[in-house]
Amino acid sequence: MGFLKNLFSGGPKTLKDEASEAIFIYSQCDTCQEKFRNRIDKSHDLLQNYADTGPAYTAHKEIIGSSCRKVITVDLEFDAQRRLTGKAIQNGKFITRAEFESPQTTSR
């Protein structure tokens, strides 16, 4: 009976540190100003670099919005401990979480 109680009670759940499993990248399109939030899973989205030089891991994302359909390219670099060490973007810009959550304004 105790087994079933423990199984179905849910018990205390331990949440892993979000920064240890994934990071969020916030960006905005240069053309239409559409905002994006992308999750990078450190366990599945990173590619290991086997060369002796350069970053230990990389990630590449292509983002297409619903407004102008322009492709935004994001390239990320990580060290051996999977910490973000560099980032580059084409056709867009990186924004902060606060900028992403702020209401979008249109100036036409």
Beta strands, then each sheet from edge to edge (+ up, - down):
strand 1: 22-29
strand 2: 35-41
strand 3: 47-48
strand 4: 57-64
strand 5: 71-78
strand 6: 84-90
strand 7: 92-94
sheet 1: 2+ 1- 7+
sheet 2: 3+ 4- 5+ 6-
end
